[in-house]
Amino acid sequence: MRIGTWNVEYAAGSDKNSRRRAVLQEHDCDVWVLTETHDELTPSEGHAGVHSAQRPTGRLGGRWTSIWTRYPVVQQLDVVDPRRTVAAIVEAPTGLLIVFGTVMPWASDRGDADPGTPVRGWSELHRVVLQQGQEWAALRQRYPAADLCVAGDLNMNLGGKHYYGTAQSRRLLREAMAACGLFCATETERVPAGRLAHPPIDHVLLPMAWEPRAEVAAAWEGKTGPDPRLSDHSGLAVEVDLTAAPSPS
């Protein structure tokens, strides 16, 4: 089973979308969480989409987050913030799986603050990490038979040297992960050396019991060499070995 995430910079340009789609098909994930995306960018005809609310990007179809999955969608779930996030229960080979896709705030994100109101840098990220961590825990409690996967643009690196985010945001995220029994499958040290110029800030969080069976199968830059830039973010795909014996929970 492969789960991938990529921020595709609102998927602008038909030629670039052909190139983006080729990248998605090359890495062939069963579940994609695409962020800063657009309805025009579909991984394949075999993937069904579940989307966050429309974003006013000036082009109908823009979304902060979309889930694309080959697995049957059992139910789209209500979320606290339907602009940033989307969640669905899918029927994965491992059983029921809640996929929670998100774009967390960046350094200067003001959230819903009035234009004249001063907003401290990163404060919106700290607020949203706490809010989403509580939401993940509530989903775990509401659907105890389902595993949980959180993926998307978390706007912070985990592991390695500091690149983006804050010490507080990393601490809050790790506390939320621990409370929900999750680990980060895309932690800097888990990404094969030399694949990315910088530690990833887009991540896939998976159940702790899957940790011995999960590895980063692919990691790619949004721009390489003279080719057109497809994104200002790198992308990642995580593979879970379904043939290995699960760890005791």
Phi, psi and omega per residue, in radians:
M1 nan 2.269 3.126
R2 -2.028 2.358 3.093
I3 -2.229 2.209 -3.091
G4 -2.256 2.817 3.068
T5 -2.526 2.544 3.135
W6 -2.778 2.297 2.984
N7 -1.520 2.026 -2.973
V8 -1.849 0.345 2.990
E9 0.956 0.768 3.111
Y10 1.114 0.293 2.943
A11 0.856 0.852 -3.130
A12 -1.500 2.441 3.044
G13 1.651 2.111 -3.083
S14 -1.151 -0.683 3.118
D15 -1.152 -0.743 3.106
K16 -1.127 -0.630 3.117
N17 -1.152 -0.593 3.050
S18 -1.087 -0.702 3.111
R19 -1.213 -0.738 3.104
R20 -1.074 -0.765 -3.138
R21 -1.080 -0.649 3.102
A22 -1.107 -0.677 3.088
V23 -1.126 -0.797 3.140
L24 -1.063 -0.720 -3.120
Q25 -1.262 -0.559 3.088
E26 -1.091 -0.698 -3.078
H27 -1.600 -0.167 2.798
D28 0.822 1.026 3.131
C29 -1.513 2.551 3.057
D30 -1.314 -0.548 3.085
V31 -2.284 2.192 3.017
W32 -2.000 2.380 2.895
V33 -1.977 1.826 3.120
L34 -1.716 2.398 -3.107
T35 -2.141 2.769 -2.969
E36 0.738 1.080 -2.945
T37 -2.103 -3.048 -3.114
H38 -2.581 2.579 -3.094
D39 -1.065 -0.365 3.136
E40 -1.188 -0.404 -3.100
L41 -1.658 1.788 3.108
T42 -1.987 2.344 -3.125
P43 -1.088 -0.722 3.132
S44 -2.935 2.948 3.092
E45 -1.167 -0.356 -3.107
G46 -1.496 -0.043 3.137
H47 -1.764 2.296 3.037
A48 -1.676 2.502 -3.073
G49 -1.850 2.492 3.004
V50 -2.279 2.248 -2.875
H51 -2.189 2.630 2.901
S52 -1.296 3.098 -3.073
A53 -1.151 2.772 3.073
Q54 -1.037 2.427 3.040
R55 -1.834 2.468 3.140
P56 -1.383 1.256 -3.114
T57 -1.596 -0.035 -3.056
G58 1.573 0.036 -3.112
R59 -2.497 1.951 -3.062
L60 -0.974 2.294 3.123
G61 1.930 -0.036 3.105
G62 -1.278 2.436 -3.133
R63 -2.386 2.626 2.948
W64 -1.272 -0.679 -3.033
T65 -2.572 2.393 2.995
S66 -2.343 2.450 2.978
I67 -1.795 2.253 3.023
W68 -2.094 2.196 -3.022
T69 -2.440 2.455 2.993
R70 -1.383 -0.366 -3.071
Y71 -1.410 2.617 3.113
P72 -1.022 2.336 3.079
V73 -1.503 1.995 -3.138
V74 -1.349 -0.719 -3.043
Q75 -2.890 2.336 2.916
Q76 -1.478 2.372 -3.035
L77 -1.764 2.566 2.993
D78 -1.186 2.480 3.130
V79 -2.217 2.769 -3.117
V80 -1.162 -0.723 -3.103
D81 -2.156 1.575 -3.081
P82 -1.248 -0.127 3.060
R83 -1.368 -0.832 -3.081
R84 -1.461 -0.556 -2.867
T85 -2.213 2.816 3.038
V86 -2.603 2.546 -3.125
A87 -2.515 2.540 3.121
A88 -2.645 2.648 2.970
I89 -1.672 2.212 3.095
V90 -2.083 2.766 -3.141
E91 -1.672 1.556 -3.110
A92 -1.527 2.897 3.087
P93 -1.048 -0.425 3.128
T94 -1.471 -0.093 -3.058
G95 2.058 -2.849 3.134
L96 -1.164 2.372 -3.097
L97 -2.341 2.149 2.994
I98 -1.460 2.128 3.034
V99 -1.853 2.103 -3.126
F100 -2.021 1.944 -3.140
G101 -1.790 2.493 -3.029
T102 -2.657 2.680 2.829
V103 -2.071 1.977 3.095
M104 -1.487 2.771 -3.064
P105 -1.134 2.676 3.099
W106 -1.733 -3.090 -2.981
A107 -0.993 -0.800 -3.044
S108 -1.740 0.206 -3.130
D109 -1.102 2.182 -3.098
R110 -1.696 -0.083 -3.106
G111 1.062 -2.331 -3.136
D112 -1.733 0.304 -3.124
A113 -1.141 2.514 3.076
D114 -1.081 2.607 -3.081
P115 -0.926 -0.619 -3.096
G116 -1.522 -0.031 -3.080
T117 -1.526 2.174 3.093
P118 -1.130 2.406 3.117
V119 -2.255 2.192 -3.142
R120 -1.251 2.403 3.124
G121 -0.946 2.381 3.106
W122 1.275 -0.084 -3.081
S123 -1.112 -0.594 3.139
E124 -1.205 -0.636 3.069
L125 -1.077 -0.801 -3.124
H126 -1.059 -0.712 3.124
R127 -1.121 -0.784 -3.041
V128 -1.260 -0.628 3.087
V129 -1.037 -0.779 3.097
L130 -1.078 -0.801 -3.109
Q131 -1.090 -0.813 -3.099
Q132 -1.237 -0.623 3.077
G133 -1.032 -0.723 3.085
Q134 -1.142 -0.640 3.130
E135 -1.182 -0.730 3.095
W136 -1.053 -0.752 3.141
A137 -1.109 -0.670 3.122
A138 -1.154 -0.673 3.098
L139 -1.145 -0.708 3.091
R140 -1.046 -0.714 -3.123
Q141 -1.235 -0.666 -3.084
R142 -1.284 -0.553 -3.098
Y143 -2.214 1.220 -3.018
P144 -1.138 -0.360 -3.134
A145 -1.449 -0.130 -3.070
A146 -1.806 2.487 2.952
D147 -1.353 2.892 -3.104
L148 -2.201 2.310 2.989
C149 -2.187 2.243 3.040
V150 -1.999 2.277 -3.117
A151 -2.583 2.699 3.083
G152 2.493 -2.802 -3.114
D153 -1.561 1.767 -3.100
L154 -1.617 -0.067 3.046
N155 0.941 0.686 3.001
M156 -2.830 2.557 3.005
N157 -1.573 2.613 3.080
L158 -2.103 2.184 -3.070
G159 1.427 2.900 -3.136
G160 1.208 -2.976 3.121
K161 -1.270 2.716 3.110
H162 -1.030 2.314 3.056
Y163 -2.227 -0.897 -3.104
Y164 -2.668 2.574 -3.063
G165 1.805 -2.905 3.131
T166 -2.352 2.829 3.065
A167 -1.055 -0.660 -3.139
Q168 -1.152 -0.741 -3.126
S169 -1.131 -0.671 3.116
R170 -1.154 -0.715 3.115
R171 -1.102 -0.795 -3.128
L172 -1.101 -0.710 -3.140
L173 -1.163 -0.748 -3.141
R174 -1.129 -0.637 3.090
E175 -1.138 -0.725 3.112
A176 -1.138 -0.713 3.103
M177 -1.076 -0.803 -3.114
A178 -1.093 -0.702 -3.128
A179 -1.138 -0.453 -3.111
C180 -1.828 0.099 3.123
G181 1.179 0.676 -3.115
L182 -1.960 2.710 2.953
F183 -2.259 2.809 3.138
C184 -1.628 1.936 -3.123
A185 -1.331 -0.165 -3.101
T186 -2.045 0.395 3.035
E187 -0.932 2.578 -3.038
T188 -0.866 -0.773 -3.081
E189 -1.204 -0.277 3.136
R190 -1.569 -0.206 3.120
V191 -1.475 2.218 -3.138
P192 -0.915 2.345 -3.076
A193 -1.028 2.444 3.064
G194 1.520 -0.104 -3.108
R195 -1.334 -0.620 -3.041
L196 -2.200 2.556 3.118
A197 -1.268 -0.533 -3.120
H198 -2.334 2.738 3.060
P199 -1.012 2.495 -3.131
P200 -1.211 2.563 3.011
I201 -1.966 0.006 3.031
D202 -1.833 2.408 -2.940
H203 -2.466 2.825 3.000
V204 -2.169 2.055 3.094
L205 -1.828 2.295 -3.033
L206 -2.288 2.889 3.112
P207 -1.036 2.430 -3.108
M208 -0.956 -0.606 -3.125
A209 -1.120 -0.336 -3.142
W210 -1.530 -0.122 -2.993
E211 -0.928 -0.787 -3.137
P212 -1.212 -0.270 -3.063
R213 -1.821 0.035 -3.031
A214 -1.988 2.449 3.063
E215 -2.609 2.701 3.062
V216 -1.279 1.976 -3.099
A217 -1.524 -0.436 -3.134
A218 -2.732 2.550 3.040
A219 -2.581 2.317 -3.045
W220 -2.503 2.665 3.107
E221 -1.450 2.711 3.061
G222 -1.309 -0.321 3.052
K223 -2.525 2.304 3.058
T224 -2.358 2.334 3.066
G225 1.008 -2.534 -3.073
P226 -1.440 -0.055 -3.101
D227 -1.147 2.718 3.092
P228 -1.045 2.572 3.096
R229 -1.254 2.171 3.118
L230 -1.637 -0.369 -3.138
S231 -2.919 2.764 2.987
D232 -1.625 0.162 3.092
H233 -2.160 2.665 2.947
S234 -1.412 2.859 3.089
G235 -2.121 2.775 -3.114
L236 -2.488 2.591 3.020
A237 -2.260 2.299 -3.134
V238 -1.960 2.343 3.119
E239 -1.924 2.297 3.067
V240 -1.871 2.142 -3.115
D241 -1.344 1.885 -3.100
L242 -1.389 -0.190 -3.135
T243 -1.522 -0.330 -3.134
A244 -1.341 2.619 3.120
A245 -1.194 2.331 3.131
P246 -1.154 2.629 3.062
S247 -1.281 2.575 3.082
P248 -1.116 2.389 -3.122
S249 -1.557 nan nan
